[in-house]
Amino acid sequence: MANKEAEKILKEDLGVKSLRSFPRDIAIDYDDSKHILTMTLLPKAVGLGKGDAVNMQDNAAAFEAWCFIIKAYTNINNLKIMLDIDGVVNDRYVGGIPSNGHLGRFLYRILKFKEQYGKWFFLSDVLEAMRKNFADFLSSGKFVNNEPSKEAEDDEDVLGTEGYIEKRFCADDSCGKSILKTNYKKSRW
């Protein structure tokens, strides 16, 4: 099911014409006077919901990809994007080891995304407080989000598609290592 309200904002207000569908689990709002698009995720998309968390590559959790798509296709050059979580309050993460791996990965993602794209990407007050608490926690020592459950697979028949591609990308006989070392020119973002 498509998110008709979001698609209307994206197409009519932001000029994003080539977008086929936007996740129904992400709400957006646009303040035309400030050129700010607010993208609001559900708590389950960041590891704070009841029940199963959403995988970070799922459309409902992949805020980075949606930010890039919107920035790439909008006709508004100075568009800023703010990320928020529906109904989350300051006491959901006050520091220390995150309550679960999904939340830990999300906090790390917002920390790094804000560092890299802070000229146009920012966080709601609640998320900014959570980001600062996580940054303080990281600066105080070592953080391991997930302990490996076993040694890495080396057999290409067992790896699966994602593992196979990762292995081939980083193999000595591939171009992957040189691609990773490439310095990209600064984009308009």
N, C-alpha and C positions, 0 to 999 in steps of 0.2 A: 504494500500500500504506500503510495507516494505522500509526501508532505506538501499538500497543495498550498498552504499558507507560506511556507518557506520558499517554494518554487516561485510563487508570485513576487515575493520580495526580491529574490535573486534575479529574476528575469526583468521585472518592471522597474524596480528601484536601482538595482546594481548593474543592469545590462548584461547579465550572464546568460547568454542565449543558448549556448551549446550544452547545457546541463540537462541530462535526461531525467534524472530523479535524485531527490535529496532524501536522506534517511528520515523516516517519520519519528524516530526516537531522538532527534536533535531539533530543538526549537531555536528559531532565530527571530531577532527583532532588529530593526534598523532605525537609527536616529539620523535622519537626513541633514539636520542642522549641524551635527558634529561629525558626520561621515563615519559613524561607529556602528558596526554590525556586532550584535551580541549573539554568541553561539552558546546555547545552554544544553549540557549533556545530562542524561539521567544518572542518578547515583550508581546504578549497576554498571555503567560504562567505565567507572573509575575504581571499582572495588569497594564501594561504600553502600551498595544496595543490599536488600534482603535477598537471599537465594544466590543463584549462580551469577557470577560476574561475567561481563561481556569480554570476549577476547579483544585485545587492543588493536588488532587488524580488522575487526568487524566495522562495518560502515558506521554504526552508532557510537563507536569509541575513537575512530581514526580522525580526530580533530585536525591533526597536522595536514593530512591529505586534503580535507575539505577547505582548510585555510588556503593552501596553495592553489587549489582549483579555483576558488573564488577570486583570489588575488590575480591569478593569471588571466581570467576571463572578464573581470569587471571593467567597466568603462570609467570608474572613479579612481583616479591616480592616488589620491591621499586617503584611501579607505583604511580604517583601523579596525581590527577584529579583537573583541574582548571575549574571553572564555569564562563560562560560569557553570555551576552544577546546580541542578534543580533542588531546592530545599535544604542544601547543606549549610550548616552553621559552623562557626569558628572552632567549636570543641570537638569536631570529628577527627582532627589530627593536630595535636599540640606539640609534637616532637617525638623523638625516639624512633625505635624500629616501627615501621608501618604495620598495621594490624594484619595485612595479608600481602601476598606478592603482587596482586593486581594494583592495589593502592600504591605500593612502592614503585612499580613501573610507571604509573601515572604521574606521581610526584616527580620522578626523575625526568619524564618526558616534558612536563611543563617547565621544569627548571631549565633544561637545555633549550627548549624551543624559545623561551623568553630571552635567554642569553643571546641566541642567534638572530632572532627577528624582533627584538624589543622596540624597534622603531615603529612598527605597525601592529604588533601583537602584544596584548596585555591581559591581565587577569582581574576578575572581580576582587573586591576587597577580601572576601573569605578565602579565595584561592591564593591570593597574594600572601596572606598570612600563613597559609599552609606551605606555600613554596619557601618562604623565609624560614619557617621552622625546620623544614627538610634540609635546606641549605646549611643551616646551623648544625643540624645533626650530622650531615656528611662531613663538615669541616672538623668535627670533633673526633673522627676516627674512621675505621673501616666499615663498609656496608656491603653485605652480600645479599642480594635480593632473593636468589634461589640457589640452594646448594645443588650441585649435580647429583642426580640419582644413580648414575653409572658413568663409566668411561664413554667418551665420544665414539660413535660408530665410525668405522672406516670402510666397511663393506658397502659399495655403491648399491647393491641390491637391497640392503636393509635401510638405507638413508631416507628414502622417500623423496618426493620431488623437491621440496624446499631444501633439504639437506644436501641433495645432489647438486643443486644449483649453487649453493653456498660453497661447497667443496670445490666445484669446478671454477668458480669465480676467483678463489684464492689459491688455486694450484699454481705451482711454479711454471707450468707450461701455458698458462692463460694470461690474458691481458688485465685481469682483475687487479693485480697488485699495482700496476702502473696507473690504472684508472683511479684507485684509491689515493694515490700520491699526487694526483693532478691538482693544481691550484686553479680553482675556477675564478673567473672575473666576477666582481661584485655585480649583482643583478639590481634591477630597479627597486627590489623589495628592501 
